[in-house]
Amino acid sequence: MRYFNYLSNEEQQSLFFLPPQSITTQDKSLLEYALGATLYMPATRKTIAQDIIDGKLTGLMSMVLCLEDAIGDREVSSAEQSVVDHLGQLALAVTQGIISLEDLPLIFVRIRNVEQMWRIAESLADNRRLLTGFVFPKFTVDNGYRYLEALETMSKYQQQPIYGMPILESSEVIYIESRYNNLLNIKDLLDQYRSLILNVRIGATDFSGLFGLRRSPDMTIYDIKVIGGCMSDIINVFARPDSNYVIPGPVWEFFSSDRVFKPQLRRSLFADHLGDTGMQMRENLICRYMDGLIHEIILDKANGLIGKTIIHPSHIKPVQALCVVTHEEYMDATSILSNATGDIGVIASQYANKMNEVKPHMRWAEKIMKKSKIYGVFNEQHNFTSLLT
């Protein structure tokens, strides 16, 4: 897989100081950072495979076929068959040379229970090679053991890893009296299967539902304090140096809405960079309520979250444009790593706007270098708006 492969060579040379590199599913150290905008779709949607074959989901690098909350309880059997049909259609297209394996997104299936996981795996037969892994909703220690044991068995049988992504979204995790023990116990469990865990995901919608809450498009998930507090604890447990799991941002639910508060995107960010074209782009983003999404992605990034769950194809480009490393970030990271010799503790940024401390900023710099390989590095005069045109 390679990000922004829909751009021409000339566009890539104009935009990128360092272009994205191709990465493989076998390189887990990079793959876990590389999901970008992960599109969730009900498995019952009829056109999923054909949309991929026809190139309608521009830029999509990872997707989840949902067999859980996105479908009705009476649709389970037909949804399972749809998963098999979609992957069969994609496998046939690959065999016929209509599309290449490299052009397929990473495909995951969100399942309801371990029995369904086995049914899907057995029904796919040889087409399991197109499946990157499974998503485990409402993950707890109680159900987690069975999921992970099945995942390990499948991976051994397949002779290649089938990855798992637990979603933390149960009452045991968000209720304060049980949160800490459950988070620590879940981490202990995941650590035993670390080689098969790609991401630890946050189910903000289920968390909100437990309290009868739903954020408006004017707000970010961080403004809902009970959810933001739990997210902080999840980051505290799973993003430590001794665990270092990759945690994506939770889902953004909106793609159009009426506005209550003022727009959140500065005019100068677009006008100074792209002139009249930039102002029209800003207006389009505001009309589709993308400024709230962009605000939340920036907060995700500030809190160490990488990538994001999405529910609409229009979210792909904003999420992934903001995953690209800026020239300033790359130069700071390079300076920090090159000066990690023990001879110096702090150096001024090449941009002359901050101090870079070698030891405190080391892990940040290492993550930036991984992201630079996956998403590329913007040229100095470019930023995320350049990829939204």
C-alpha positions as CSV (number, residue, x, y, z in Angstrom):
1,M,0.0,0.0,0.0
2,R,1.1,3.6,-0.7
3,Y,-0.7,6.7,0.3
4,F,-1.9,9.3,-2.2
5,N,-1.2,7.0,-5.1
6,Y,-3.9,8.8,-7.0
7,L,-1.7,11.8,-7.4
8,S,0.4,12.3,-10.5
9,N,4.2,12.3,-10.3
10,E,4.2,16.1,-10.9
11,E,1.6,16.6,-8.1
12,Q,3.7,14.5,-5.7
13,Q,6.9,16.4,-6.5
14,S,5.1,19.7,-6.0
15,L,3.5,18.7,-2.7
16,F,6.0,16.5,-0.9
17,F,9.5,17.1,0.5
18,L,9.5,13.3,1.0
19,P,6.8,11.3,-0.8
20,P,5.0,8.4,1.0
21,Q,6.7,5.0,0.8
22,S,5.2,1.7,-0.1
23,I,4.7,-0.5,2.9
24,T,3.6,-4.1,3.3
25,T,1.2,-5.9,5.6
26,Q,4.1,-7.9,7.0
27,D,5.8,-4.7,8.4
28,K,3.7,-4.4,11.5
29,S,5.8,-1.7,13.0
30,L,4.7,0.7,10.2
31,L,1.3,-1.0,9.4
32,E,-0.1,-0.2,12.8
33,Y,0.5,3.6,12.1
34,A,-0.8,3.3,8.5
35,L,-4.6,2.8,8.8
36,G,-5.3,6.5,8.3
37,A,-9.1,7.1,7.8
38,T,-10.7,3.8,8.5
39,L,-14.1,3.7,6.8
40,Y,-16.8,1.7,8.6
41,M,-19.7,0.4,6.4
42,P,-22.6,-2.0,7.0
43,A,-21.7,-5.3,5.4
44,T,-25.1,-5.3,3.9
45,R,-24.3,-2.4,1.6
46,K,-24.6,-3.8,-1.9
47,T,-21.9,-1.8,-3.8
48,I,-18.9,-2.1,-1.5
49,A,-16.8,-4.3,-3.7
50,Q,-17.8,-2.6,-7.0
51,D,-17.0,0.8,-5.5
52,I,-13.5,-0.3,-4.7
53,I,-13.0,-1.9,-8.2
54,D,-14.4,1.2,-9.9
55,G,-12.1,3.5,-7.8
56,K,-14.9,5.5,-6.3
57,L,-13.4,5.6,-2.8
58,T,-10.4,7.7,-3.7
59,G,-7.6,7.4,-1.2
60,L,-9.2,4.8,1.0
61,M,-6.5,2.6,2.7
62,S,-8.5,0.8,5.4
63,M,-12.1,-0.3,5.8
64,V,-14.3,-2.2,8.2
65,L,-17.2,-4.3,7.1
66,C,-19.5,-4.2,10.1
67,L,-21.6,-7.1,11.2
68,E,-22.4,-5.6,14.6
69,D,-24.3,-2.3,15.4
70,A,-24.4,-1.1,11.8
71,I,-26.8,-3.9,10.8
72,G,-30.1,-5.1,12.2
73,D,-30.4,-8.2,14.3
74,R,-32.5,-9.8,11.6
75,E,-29.9,-9.1,8.9
76,V,-27.0,-11.1,10.4
77,S,-27.2,-14.1,8.1
78,S,-27.5,-12.0,4.9
79,A,-24.8,-9.7,6.2
80,E,-22.4,-12.6,6.7
81,Q,-23.1,-13.8,3.1
82,S,-22.5,-10.2,1.9
83,V,-19.0,-10.3,3.4
84,V,-18.2,-13.5,1.6
85,D,-19.6,-12.1,-1.6
86,H,-17.7,-8.8,-1.4
87,L,-14.4,-10.5,-0.9
88,G,-15.1,-13.1,-3.5
89,Q,-15.9,-10.3,-6.0
90,L,-12.7,-8.5,-5.1
91,A,-10.6,-11.8,-5.4
92,L,-12.1,-12.4,-8.8
93,A,-11.2,-8.9,-10.0
94,V,-7.6,-9.4,-8.8
95,T,-7.4,-12.7,-10.6
96,Q,-8.7,-11.1,-13.8
97,G,-6.3,-8.3,-13.6
98,I,-9.0,-5.6,-13.2
99,I,-7.5,-4.4,-10.0
100,S,-4.2,-5.2,-8.2
101,L,-3.8,-6.4,-4.6
102,E,-1.8,-3.3,-4.0
103,D,-4.8,-1.2,-4.9
104,L,-7.1,-2.9,-2.4
105,P,-7.6,-1.2,1.0
106,L,-6.9,-3.2,4.2
107,I,-10.1,-5.0,4.9
108,F,-11.3,-5.9,8.4
109,V,-14.6,-7.4,9.6
110,R,-16.3,-6.3,12.8
111,I,-17.9,-9.3,14.3
112,R,-20.4,-10.0,17.1
113,N,-18.9,-13.0,18.7
114,V,-16.1,-15.6,18.2
115,E,-18.5,-18.1,16.7
116,Q,-19.3,-15.6,13.9
117,M,-15.6,-15.0,13.5
118,W,-15.0,-18.7,12.8
119,R,-18.0,-18.8,10.4
120,I,-16.6,-15.9,8.4
121,A,-13.1,-17.3,8.2
122,E,-14.3,-20.7,7.1
123,S,-16.7,-19.3,4.5
124,L,-14.0,-17.1,3.0
125,A,-11.8,-20.1,2.4
126,D,-8.9,-19.1,0.1
127,N,-10.2,-15.5,-0.1
128,R,-9.0,-15.1,3.5
129,R,-5.8,-13.7,2.0
130,L,-7.7,-10.5,1.3
131,L,-8.7,-10.1,5.0
132,T,-6.3,-8.1,7.1
133,G,-8.1,-8.9,10.4
134,F,-11.1,-8.6,12.7
135,V,-12.5,-5.8,14.9
136,F,-13.6,-6.9,18.3
137,P,-16.5,-4.6,19.7
138,K,-17.2,-4.1,23.3
139,F,-13.9,-5.8,24.2
140,T,-13.4,-6.9,27.8
141,V,-11.2,-9.4,29.5
142,D,-14.1,-11.9,29.6
143,N,-14.7,-12.0,25.9
144,G,-11.2,-11.0,24.9
145,Y,-9.5,-14.3,25.7
146,R,-11.7,-16.2,23.2
147,Y,-11.2,-13.6,20.5
148,L,-7.5,-13.6,20.8
149,E,-7.1,-17.4,21.1
150,A,-9.1,-17.7,17.9
151,L,-7.0,-15.0,16.2
152,E,-3.8,-16.8,17.1
153,T,-5.1,-20.1,15.9
154,M,-6.2,-18.6,12.6
155,S,-2.9,-16.9,12.1
156,K,-0.9,-20.1,12.6
157,Y,-3.2,-22.0,10.2
158,Q,-2.9,-19.2,7.6
159,Q,0.9,-19.0,8.2
160,Q,0.6,-15.2,8.2
161,P,-0.7,-12.8,10.8
162,I,-4.4,-12.0,10.9
163,Y,-4.6,-8.9,13.0
164,G,-7.0,-7.9,15.7
165,M,-8.3,-4.5,16.8
166,P,-10.2,-4.4,20.1
167,I,-12.7,-1.5,20.6
168,L,-12.9,-0.2,24.2
169,E,-16.5,0.8,24.5
170,S,-18.1,-1.2,27.3
171,S,-19.6,0.0,30.6
172,E,-16.8,-1.7,32.5
173,V,-14.3,0.6,30.9
174,I,-16.1,3.9,31.2
175,Y,-17.7,3.5,34.7
176,I,-15.2,5.0,37.1
177,E,-15.4,2.4,39.8
178,S,-14.3,-0.4,37.4
179,R,-12.3,1.5,34.8
180,Y,-8.8,1.3,36.1
181,N,-8.8,-2.4,36.9
182,N,-10.4,-3.2,33.6
183,L,-8.0,-1.1,31.6
184,L,-5.0,-2.7,33.3
185,N,-6.4,-6.2,32.9
186,I,-7.2,-5.6,29.2
187,K,-3.6,-4.3,28.7
188,D,-2.2,-7.4,30.4
189,L,-4.3,-9.6,28.1
190,L,-3.3,-7.7,24.9
191,D,0.3,-7.8,25.9
192,Q,0.2,-11.6,25.6
193,Y,-0.8,-11.3,22.0
194,R,1.0,-8.1,21.1
195,S,2.3,-9.3,17.7
196,L,-1.3,-9.6,16.5
197,I,-2.8,-6.4,17.9
198,L,-2.7,-3.6,15.3
199,N,-4.7,-0.8,17.0
200,V,-6.6,-0.2,20.2
201,R,-9.7,1.7,19.2
202,I,-12.1,3.9,21.2
203,G,-15.8,3.5,20.9
204,A,-16.9,7.0,21.7
205,T,-20.4,6.5,20.3
206,D,-21.2,3.5,22.6
207,F,-19.6,5.3,25.5
208,S,-21.9,8.3,24.8
209,G,-24.9,6.0,24.5
210,L,-24.5,4.7,28.0
211,F,-25.1,8.2,29.3
212,G,-27.7,9.1,26.8
213,L,-25.4,11.7,25.2
214,R,-24.6,12.7,21.7
215,R,-22.2,15.6,20.8
216,S,-23.3,18.2,18.3
217,P,-21.3,19.0,15.2
218,D,-20.2,22.2,16.8
219,M,-18.3,20.3,19.4
220,T,-15.5,17.7,19.6
221,I,-15.6,14.5,21.6
222,Y,-13.1,16.2,23.9
223,D,-15.9,18.7,24.9
224,I,-18.0,15.8,26.3
225,K,-16.1,15.6,29.6
226,V,-17.2,12.1,30.7
227,I,-16.0,10.7,27.4
228,G,-12.8,12.9,27.2
229,G,-11.9,11.8,30.7
230,C,-12.1,8.1,29.8
231,M,-10.1,8.7,26.6
232,S,-7.4,10.3,28.7
233,D,-7.2,7.2,30.9
234,I,-7.1,4.9,27.8
235,I,-4.2,6.9,26.4
236,N,-2.5,6.8,29.8
237,V,-2.6,3.0,29.9
238,F,-2.0,2.0,26.3
239,A,0.4,4.7,25.0
240,R,3.1,4.3,27.7
241,P,6.6,3.4,26.6
242,D,6.2,-0.1,28.0
243,S,3.1,-0.8,25.8
244,N,3.1,1.8,23.0
245,Y,-0.1,0.7,21.3
246,V,-1.3,2.8,18.4
247,I,-4.7,4.4,19.3
248,P,-6.8,6.1,16.5
249,G,-9.2,8.9,17.0
250,P,-12.9,7.9,17.6
251,V,-15.5,8.3,14.9
252,W,-16.8,11.6,13.6
253,E,-20.5,11.1,12.9
254,F,-21.4,14.2,10.8
255,F,-21.2,15.0,7.1
256,S,-23.8,17.8,6.9
257,S,-25.6,19.9,9.5
258,D,-27.0,23.4,10.4
259,R,-24.5,25.6,12.2
260,V,-24.9,27.1,15.7
261,F,-21.4,28.5,16.4
262,K,-19.0,30.4,14.2
263,P,-16.7,28.5,11.7
264,Q,-13.5,27.1,13.2
265,L,-11.2,27.5,10.2
266,R,-9.1,30.6,9.9
267,R,-9.5,32.5,6.6
268,S,-5.7,33.1,6.3
269,L,-4.9,29.4,6.4
270,F,-6.6,29.1,3.0
271,A,-6.4,32.6,1.5
272,D,-2.7,33.0,2.1
273,H,-1.9,29.6,0.7
274,L,-4.4,29.2,-2.2
275,G,-6.0,32.6,-2.7
276,D,-9.6,32.6,-4.1
277,T,-9.4,28.9,-4.6
278,G,-8.6,28.5,-1.0
279,M,-11.5,30.7,0.1
280,Q,-13.9,28.6,-2.0
281,M,-12.4,25.4,-0.5
282,R,-12.9,26.8,3.0
283,E,-16.6,27.7,2.2
284,N,-17.2,24.2,0.9
285,L,-15.7,22.6,4.0
286,I,-17.8,24.8,6.3
287,C,-21.0,24.0,4.4
288,R,-20.3,20.3,4.8
289,Y,-19.3,20.8,8.4
290,M,-15.8,19.6,7.9
291,D,-14.3,22.4,10.1
292,G,-15.5,20.5,13.2
293,L,-13.9,17.3,11.9
294,I,-10.6,19.1,11.2
295,H,-10.7,20.6,14.7
296,E,-11.2,17.2,16.3
297,I,-8.4,15.6,14.2
298,I,-6.0,18.3,15.4
299,L,-7.0,17.6,19.0
300,D,-6.6,13.8,18.3
301,K,-3.1,14.6,17.0
302,A,-2.3,16.7,20.1
303,N,-3.3,13.8,22.3
304,G,-1.1,11.3,20.4
305,L,-3.9,9.6,18.5
306,I,-3.1,8.5,14.9
307,G,-5.8,8.0,12.2
308,K,-9.5,8.1,12.7
309,T,-12.7,6.1,12.4
310,I,-15.0,7.5,9.7
311,I,-18.4,6.8,8.4
312,H,-18.5,8.8,5.1
313,P,-16.1,8.8,2.2
314,S,-15.9,12.6,2.2
315,H,-13.9,12.3,5.5
316,I,-11.0,10.3,3.9
317,K,-9.1,13.3,2.5
318,P,-9.3,15.6,5.6
319,V,-8.2,12.8,7.9
320,Q,-5.3,11.7,5.7
321,A,-4.2,15.2,4.8
322,L,-3.7,15.9,8.5
323,C,-1.7,12.7,8.9
324,V,1.0,14.0,6.6
325,V,4.1,15.2,8.4
326,T,4.7,18.9,8.0
327,H,8.2,20.1,7.0
328,E,8.6,21.8,10.3
329,E,7.8,18.6,12.2
330,Y,10.2,16.6,10.1
331,M,13.1,19.0,10.5
332,D,12.5,19.1,14.3
333,A,12.4,15.3,14.5
334,T,15.5,14.9,12.4
335,S,17.4,17.4,14.5
336,I,16.4,15.7,17.7
337,L,17.4,12.2,16.5
338,S,20.7,13.4,15.0
339,N,21.6,15.1,18.2
340,A,20.9,12.1,20.5
341,T,24.6,11.5,21.1
342,G,24.8,12.6,24.7
343,D,26.8,15.7,23.8
344,I,23.9,18.1,23.9
345,G,20.6,18.3,25.6
346,V,18.7,21.1,23.8
347,I,18.8,22.7,20.4
348,A,16.9,25.5,18.7
349,S,14.4,24.5,16.0
350,Q,15.5,25.3,12.5
351,Y,12.3,27.3,12.3
352,A,13.5,29.5,15.2
353,N,10.2,29.2,17.1
354,K,10.9,26.6,19.7
355,M,13.5,24.6,21.7
356,N,13.8,20.9,21.0
357,E,14.9,18.9,24.0
358,V,16.5,15.6,23.0
359,K,15.4,13.3,25.8
360,P,11.8,14.5,26.3
361,H,11.0,14.8,22.6
362,M,12.7,11.5,21.6
363,R,9.6,9.3,21.4
364,W,7.7,12.1,19.6
365,A,10.5,12.3,17.0
366,E,10.5,8.5,16.5
367,K,6.8,8.5,15.8
368,I,7.2,11.4,13.3
369,M,9.8,9.5,11.4
370,K,7.4,6.5,11.1
371,K,4.6,8.7,9.9
372,S,6.9,10.4,7.4
373,K,7.5,7.1,5.7
374,I,3.8,6.2,5.6
375,Y,2.2,9.6,4.8
376,G,5.1,11.6,3.5
377,V,6.4,15.1,4.4
378,F,5.0,18.3,2.9
379,N,7.2,20.7,1.1
380,E,7.8,23.8,3.2
381,Q,5.2,25.9,1.4
382,H,2.5,23.3,1.6
383,N,0.1,22.2,4.4
384,F,-3.0,19.9,4.6
385,T,-5.1,22.3,2.6
386,S,-3.0,21.4,-0.5
387,L,-4.4,17.8,-0.5
388,L,-8.1,19.0,-0.2
389,T,-8.3,20.6,-3.6
